[in-house]
Amino acid sequence: MRLPLSLLSLGAALEGRADYEILDGNADGDVPERALAAVAEGSVSLVGMTVMPGPQVAPAIELSAAIRAVNPKVPIAWGGFFPTMYPAAAINAPYVDYVVRGQGEDAVVELLERLPDAGPPAGPFASATDPSAVAGIAGLTWKDDGTVRHNADRHFRSPDEYPAYPYERLGDVSRYLRPSFMGQRTAVHQAAIGCRYNCGFCGVVTMFNGLTRLQGAARLDHAVATLRDRWGATALQFYDNNFFDREETSLPLLEVLARHAMPWWCYARADTMAQFSPQTWELIRKSRLAMAYIGAEAASDAVLRAMKKGSRVEHTYAVARLCRENGVIPEFSFVLGGPEDPAGEIEKTLAFIKRLKTIHPECEVVLYFYTPTPRREALSERTEELDVRRREARLPVQARYGPEGPELPVTPEEWTEPRWIEFVCHQDAPWLTPRLRQRVKDFATVLGCRFPTVQDHKTPPWGKALLRTLASWRYASSRYGHPWELHLARRLVPLRVPQSESL
């Protein structure tokens, strides 16, 4: 349970403009009851839900349908990654009136301003009584007498252009400062949004269309000081889609973090960090970077090119060495089993991981299966401005899951089917055989026992030593199949699994 930054961002935009309440389902078990009671009173103008693909879709459906049944006149808007990636499916429901694509702060403010003229929903096929009132809100998708309308995309704004997070709106903030391997009171923050790269498996590409905006050093300094001095944070996790955008833009932020000297965690790229100067790495060391989640993804440059990753295998090797020299633990993620040669690519990647472990034994490894995401034509900073002036909507396009995979769902309910949850969460793919899935699963079991994660701050040292000993022969001989003894041992020693329990 971490600070709900998406909800705090929306709240910051609404401060002084509208009365609002944040309901965080991760922190409070009575969110459905509180939401239904509020809309039943008749004083609510809008309900907004942030929805991720995967397990979040089902509870969003349940609560939205319940709200619609209690008060059909209250408009409901969905925002976040799921409706941005799949807007046609998200709006195709009687309990969703508006879909906010991309950044939601300004769109929600404008929607609230227009709602008095738009009026309440006019049945399941019309988002408003007078839909012309919302026709000009950039980034909005809505229903007009059965026709879905996609307004033009909204211009992408920097986090510095928005107010600071209103933490006090969460009540007891201390409950969000959770223990981690970095410290007892780990807070979260987002200093940058978007990513300039176009990796074929990443939803950030669809959300932000190849653009990024960084937070300035002064703003970051104030945020870190607030979390530390007002709320008692002792460690920090950054939710930036890519913290180290470039070396020159990273230096002012690293100087801020070096002054505060709190342990911290972030997302990063191998090619960027591998090319940092020794002086920048010394600043990283002073800033107390504890771990960086780095997308290694594959064991061959050809596969990386096919994924549009933009980095090379040599960068992964280089950053592993540099991280070890500078006291940073890299958390390498891998995207296995693309549709072209899943078996061959998986075996190459497993061998690659073992070579990385010889370079940096403490490096973490997180394994996923390849998942294609909807694509949009990448924008540059200049063409983004031109498209906004032309009032065009650049929607993500993808009809099938993979080259010959099944057609994508067309309703939120279809997206809750187990196979689609496994697909979007990178747990499975249509072209993988049961043998391949089991091979990866068994390797992950052996690897996790041979090198217990440093993020596990609860398992006692004797338990980790036991697992390391039991897994040693399997790891050395590459005999991963049916590790029954490790499954048995993990009943006694329930080791943390970074893939599902990472920061």
C-alpha positions in Angstrom: 0.0 0.0 0.0 1.6 3.2 -1.2 0.6 6.8 -1.6 -2.1 7.0 -4.3 -0.3 9.5 -6.5 -2.8 9.4 -9.3 -5.6 10.4 -7.0 -3.5 13.0 -5.3 -2.7 14.5 -8.7 -6.3 14.9 -9.5 -7.0 16.3 -6.0 -4.3 18.9 -6.4 -5.9 20.1 -9.7 -9.3 20.4 -7.9 -8.0 22.3 -4.8 -9.9 25.6 -4.5 -12.1 24.8 -7.5 -14.4 22.0 -6.2 -15.2 20.0 -3.1 -13.9 16.5 -3.5 -13.1 13.4 -1.5 -10.4 10.8 -2.2 -11.5 7.2 -1.7 -8.5 4.8 -1.8 -9.4 1.2 -2.1 -5.9 0.0 -1.1 -6.2 1.7 2.3 -9.8 1.6 3.2 -12.1 -1.5 3.1 -15.3 0.5 3.1 -14.8 2.4 -0.1 -17.9 0.9 -1.8 -20.1 1.7 1.1 -18.8 5.3 1.4 -19.2 5.9 -2.4 -22.7 4.6 -2.5 -23.7 6.6 0.5 -22.3 9.8 -1.0 -24.1 9.4 -4.4 -27.3 8.4 -2.7 -27.4 11.8 -0.9 -27.6 13.5 -4.3 -24.8 16.0 -3.7 -22.2 14.4 -5.9 -21.6 16.0 -9.4 -19.1 13.4 -10.7 -17.5 10.1 -9.8 -14.0 9.5 -11.2 -12.2 6.1 -11.1 -8.6 5.4 -12.1 -8.4 2.0 -13.7 -5.4 -0.1 -14.6 -5.6 -3.1 -17.0 -5.8 -6.4 -15.3 -7.2 -7.0 -11.8 -8.5 -3.5 -11.3 -11.1 -3.7 -14.0 -13.5 -6.1 -12.2 -13.9 -4.0 -9.0 -14.2 -0.8 -11.1 -17.1 -2.5 -13.0 -18.7 -3.6 -9.8 -18.6 -0.3 -8.1 -19.6 1.7 -11.2 -22.6 -0.5 -11.8 -23.6 -0.2 -8.2 -23.3 3.6 -8.3 -25.4 3.7 -11.5 -28.1 1.6 -9.9 -28.2 3.9 -6.8 -28.2 7.2 -8.7 -28.5 7.0 -12.5 -28.1 10.8 -12.8 -24.5 10.9 -11.5 -22.0 10.8 -14.4 -19.1 8.3 -14.1 -15.7 8.9 -15.7 -12.9 6.4 -16.0 -9.3 7.4 -16.4 -5.8 5.9 -16.2 -4.0 3.3 -18.3 -6.9 1.0 -19.1 -9.2 3.5 -20.7 -6.3 5.3 -22.4 -5.1 2.0 -23.9 -8.5 0.7 -24.8 -10.9 3.7 -25.0 -13.4 2.0 -27.2 -13.8 -1.0 -24.9 -13.9 1.2 -21.7 -16.7 3.5 -23.0 -18.7 0.5 -24.2 -20.5 0.0 -20.9 -23.8 1.4 -19.5 -22.1 2.5 -16.3 -19.2 4.6 -18.0 -20.2 8.0 -19.3 -16.8 9.5 -20.0 -13.3 8.2 -20.6 -10.4 10.5 -19.9 -7.4 9.6 -22.1 -3.8 10.4 -20.9 -3.3 13.1 -18.3 -6.5 13.6 -16.4 -6.0 16.7 -14.3 -7.1 19.4 -16.7 -9.7 17.2 -18.4 -11.5 16.6 -15.0 -11.5 20.3 -14.2 -13.0 21.2 -17.5 -15.5 18.3 -17.3 -16.7 19.6 -13.9 -17.1 23.1 -15.4 -19.2 21.9 -18.3 -21.4 19.4 -16.5 -24.1 21.9 -15.5 -24.6 22.6 -19.2 -24.2 19.0 -20.3 -26.7 17.7 -17.8 -26.9 14.1 -16.4 -26.5 10.9 -18.5 -29.4 10.3 -20.8 -29.4 6.5 -20.7 -26.8 4.0 -21.5 -26.0 5.4 -25.0 -25.7 9.1 -24.2 -23.2 10.6 -21.8 -25.1 13.8 -21.3 -28.5 15.4 -21.9 -26.7 18.1 -24.0 -23.6 16.3 -25.3 -22.4 19.4 -27.3 -21.3 20.9 -24.0 -18.4 18.4 -23.7 -17.5 18.3 -27.4 -14.5 20.6 -26.9 -12.8 19.0 -23.9 -9.5 17.6 -25.1 -8.6 14.1 -24.1 -12.3 13.1 -23.6 -14.2 10.1 -25.1 -18.0 10.1 -24.7 -21.2 8.7 -26.1 -23.6 10.7 -28.3 -26.8 8.9 -28.9 -25.1 5.6 -29.5 -22.1 7.1 -31.3 -18.7 7.1 -29.6 -16.9 10.5 -29.9 -13.2 10.8 -29.3 -12.2 14.4 -28.7 -8.7 15.6 -29.7 -5.8 14.6 -27.5 -4.8 16.9 -24.7 -1.4 18.7 -24.7 1.1 16.9 -22.4 2.0 19.2 -19.4 5.0 19.1 -17.0 4.5 18.1 -13.4 5.9 21.5 -12.4 2.8 23.1 -13.9 0.5 21.5 -11.3 0.1 22.1 -7.6 1.8 20.0 -5.0 0.1 16.9 -3.7 -2.5 17.6 -1.0 -1.3 14.8 1.3 -3.5 15.9 4.2 -6.6 14.8 2.1 -5.6 11.2 2.9 -6.1 11.5 6.6 -3.4 9.5 8.4 -0.5 9.8 6.0 1.7 7.6 8.2 -0.2 4.5 7.2 1.2 4.9 3.7 4.8 5.0 4.8 5.6 1.3 4.7 8.6 -0.8 5.6 10.9 -1.9 2.8 14.5 -3.2 2.6 15.5 0.5 2.3 13.9 1.7 5.5 10.9 1.5 7.9 9.0 4.4 6.5 9.3 4.3 2.7 7.4 7.0 0.8 6.7 7.3 -3.0 6.9 10.2 -5.4 6.8 10.8 -9.1 9.3 13.4 -10.4 8.7 12.8 -14.1 6.0 11.5 -16.3 6.1 9.8 -19.6 9.0 8.2 -21.5 10.6 9.1 -24.8 11.1 5.5 -25.9 8.7 3.2 -27.7 9.2 -0.3 -26.4 6.6 -2.6 -27.9 5.5 -4.2 -24.7 5.0 -1.1 -22.5 1.7 0.6 -21.8 3.6 3.9 -21.0 4.1 4.3 -24.8 0.4 4.2 -25.4 -0.3 6.5 -22.4 2.2 9.2 -23.2 3.0 8.6 -26.9 6.7 8.8 -26.7 6.9 12.0 -24.7 8.3 12.8 -21.3 8.2 15.8 -18.9 10.6 16.2 -16.0 10.2 17.8 -12.6 12.6 20.6 -11.8 15.2 20.4 -9.1 13.5 23.0 -6.9 10.2 21.2 -7.0 11.8 17.8 -6.2 13.8 19.4 -3.3 10.5 20.6 -1.8 8.7 17.3 -2.3 11.5 15.2 -0.7 11.8 17.7 2.2 8.1 17.6 2.8 7.9 13.8 2.9 10.9 13.6 5.2 10.3 16.5 7.6 6.5 16.7 7.7 5.6 13.0 7.3 8.7 11.2 8.6 9.8 9.4 5.5 13.2 7.6 5.7 13.4 6.1 2.2 11.9 7.0 -1.2 10.6 5.1 -4.2 10.2 7.0 -7.5 7.3 6.0 -9.7 8.8 7.9 -12.7 8.4 5.9 -15.9 12.1 6.6 -16.5 14.0 8.5 -13.8 17.3 8.9 -15.7 16.0 10.5 -18.9 19.4 11.8 -20.0 22.6 12.5 -18.1 22.5 16.3 -18.3 18.9 16.4 -17.0 19.6 13.9 -14.3 22.4 15.8 -12.7 20.3 18.6 -11.0 18.0 15.9 -9.6 20.9 13.8 -8.3 22.3 16.8 -6.6 19.1 17.3 -4.7 18.9 13.6 -3.7 22.6 13.7 -2.6 21.8 16.6 -0.2 19.0 14.6 1.4 20.9 11.3 1.3 17.9 9.1 1.8 18.0 5.6 0.3 15.9 5.5 -2.9 14.7 3.3 -5.7 13.8 4.2 -9.3 13.1 3.0 -12.9 16.0 3.4 -15.3 17.5 2.3 -18.7 20.6 0.3 -19.2 21.8 2.3 -22.2 21.5 5.6 -20.4 23.2 4.6 -17.1 25.9 2.6 -19.0 27.1 5.9 -20.6 27.2 8.0 -17.5 30.5 9.6 -16.6 32.5 8.6 -13.5 31.5 11.9 -11.9 27.8 11.2 -12.4 28.3 7.7 -10.9 30.0 9.3 -7.9 26.9 11.5 -7.5 24.7 8.5 -7.7 26.7 6.9 -4.9 26.4 10.0 -2.7 22.7 10.2 -3.4 22.3 6.7 -1.9 20.5 5.0 -4.8 19.8 1.6 -3.4 18.2 -0.1 -6.4 17.3 0.6 -10.0 14.7 -1.3 -11.9 16.3 -1.7 -15.4 14.7 -3.3 -18.4 17.2 -5.7 -19.8 14.4 -7.5 -21.6 16.3 -9.9 -23.9 19.6 -11.7 -24.6 20.1 -10.6 -28.2 20.3 -7.3 -30.0 18.0 -8.6 -32.8 15.2 -9.2 -30.3 15.8 -5.8 -28.6 15.4 -4.2 -32.0 12.2 -6.1 -32.7 10.9 -4.8 -29.4 11.9 -1.3 -30.3 13.8 -1.2 -27.0 16.6 1.1 -28.2 19.3 -0.5 -26.1 21.8 -3.3 -26.7 23.0 -6.3 -24.7 26.3 -4.7 -24.1 24.6 -2.0 -22.2 23.1 -4.5 -19.8 26.5 -6.0 -19.1 28.1 -2.6 -18.6 25.4 -1.3 -16.2 25.6 -4.5 -14.2 29.4 -3.9 -13.7 28.9 -0.2 -12.9 26.1 -0.9 -10.4 28.3 -3.4 -8.6 31.2 -0.9 -8.4 29.0 1.8 -7.1 26.9 -0.1 -4.5 23.6 -0.2 -6.5 21.5 -3.3 -6.9 20.0 -3.5 -10.5 16.6 -5.1 -10.7 16.7 -6.5 -14.2 13.4 -7.3 -15.9 13.1 -9.6 -18.8 10.3 -10.0 -21.4 10.4 -13.6 -22.5 8.8 -15.6 -25.3 8.1 -13.3 -28.2 5.9 -14.9 -31.0 8.7 -15.4 -33.5 10.9 -18.0 -31.6 9.6 -18.3 -28.0 11.5 -21.5 -27.1 14.9 -20.4 -28.5 14.7 -16.9 -27.1 13.7 -18.2 -23.7 16.7 -20.5 -23.5 19.1 -17.7 -24.6 17.7 -15.4 -22.0 18.0 -17.9 -19.1 21.7 -18.4 -20.0 22.1 -14.6 -20.2 20.6 -14.2 -16.7 23.2 -16.6 -15.3 26.0 -14.6 -16.9 24.7 -11.5 -15.3 24.6 -13.2 -11.9 28.4 -13.9 -12.3 28.9 -10.1 -12.8 26.6 -8.9 -10.1 25.4 -11.8 -7.8 23.0 -9.4 -5.9 21.2 -8.3 -9.0 17.5 -9.0 -8.9 15.7 -10.7 -11.8 12.0 -10.3 -12.7 10.6 -12.4 -15.5 7.6 -11.6 -17.6 6.2 -12.9 -20.9 6.0 -10.7 -23.9 2.8 -8.7 -24.3 2.2 -6.5 -27.3 0.4 -3.2 -26.4 -1.6 -0.9 -28.6 0.5 1.5 -30.6 0.2 5.1 -31.6 2.5 6.9 -34.0 5.4 8.4 -31.9 5.2 12.2 -31.5 8.1 14.6 -31.2 7.7 17.7 -29.1 7.0 19.8 -32.2 4.5 17.5 -33.9 2.5 17.2 -30.6 1.8 21.0 -30.8 0.8 20.7 -34.5 -1.6 17.9 -33.8 -3.3 19.7 -30.9 -3.9 22.7 -33.2 -5.4 20.4 -35.8 -7.7 19.0 -33.1 -7.0 15.4 -34.0 -7.5 12.4 -31.8 -4.5 9.9 -32.0 -6.0 6.8 -30.7 -4.1 3.5 -29.9 -4.7 0.9 -32.6 -4.5 -2.8 -32.1 -7.2 -5.3 -33.2 -5.5 -8.6 -32.2 -3.3 -9.9 -29.5 -0.1 -10.6 -31.4 0.2 -11.4 -35.1 -2.2 -14.3 -35.1 -3.7 -14.0 -31.6 -7.3 -13.6 -30.5 -9.2 -10.4 -31.2 -9.1 -7.9 -28.3 -12.1 -7.6 -26.0 -14.7 -4.9 -26.8 -16.2 -4.4 -23.3 -14.8 -4.0 -19.8 -16.4 -7.3 -18.8 -14.5 -9.2 -21.5 -11.2 -7.7 -20.1 -11.9 -9.4 -16.8 -11.7 -12.9 -18.2 -8.7 -14.8 -16.6 -6.8 -15.2 -19.9 -6.9 -11.5 -20.6 -5.7 -10.6 -17.1 -2.8 -13.0 -17.6 -2.0 -11.5 -21.0 -2.0 -7.9 -19.8 -0.1 -8.7 -16.6 2.6 -10.4 -18.7 1.9 -13.8 -17.2 1.0 -15.7 -20.4 0.7 -15.4 -24.2 -1.3 -17.4 -26.8 1.8 -18.7 -28.5 3.4 -20.2 -25.4 3.1 -24.0 -24.8 2.5 -25.4 -21.3 6.1 -26.8 -21.4 7.6 -23.4 -22.0 5.5 -21.8 -19.3 6.6 -24.4 -16.8 10.2 -24.1 -17.9 10.2 -20.4 -17.0 8.3 -21.0 -13.8 10.8 -23.7 -12.7 13.8 -21.5 -13.5 12.3 -18.7 -11.5 11.8 -21.0 -8.5 15.4 -22.2 -8.6 16.9 -18.8 -9.3 14.8 -17.2 -6.5 16.0 -19.8 -4.0 19.6 -19.7 -5.1 19.7 -15.9 -4.8 17.0 -14.8 -2.3 15.9 -11.3 -3.0 17.4 -8.5 -0.9 13.9 -6.9 -0.8 12.9 -9.7 1.6 13.4 -8.0 5.0 11.3 -10.6 6.9 12.8 -14.0 6.1 15.5 -14.9 8.7 19.1 -15.5 7.5 18.9 -19.2 8.3 15.9 -19.6 6.0 17.7 -17.9 3.1 20.8 -20.0 3.7 18.7 -23.2 3.6 17.1 -22.2 0.3 20.5 -21.3 -1.2 21.9 -24.6 -0.3 19.0 -26.7 -1.6 19.0 -24.8 -4.9 22.7 -24.8 -5.6 23.0 -28.1 -7.5 20.0 -27.4 -9.7 21.3 -23.9 -10.6 24.8 -25.1 -11.3 23.7 -28.0 -13.5 20.7 -26.1 -15.2 18.4 -28.9 -14.1 15.4 -26.8 -13.2 12.5 -29.2 -13.9 10.1 -30.2 -11.1 12.0 -28.6 -8.1 9.8 -30.4 -5.6 12.2 -30.0 -2.7 12.3 -26.3 -3.2 8.5 -26.0 -3.2 8.5 -28.1 0.0 11.1 -25.9 1.6 9.3 -22.7 0.7 6.3 -23.9 2.7 8.6 -23.6 5.7 10.4 -20.5 4.4 7.8 -18.3 2.5 10.3 -16.2 0.6 9.3 -12.9 -1.0 8.9 -13.0 -4.8 10.0 -9.8 -6.5 7.8 -10.4 -9.6 4.6 -10.1 -7.5 5.8 -8.5 -4.3 8.5 -6.0 -5.4 8.5 -2.4 -4.4 
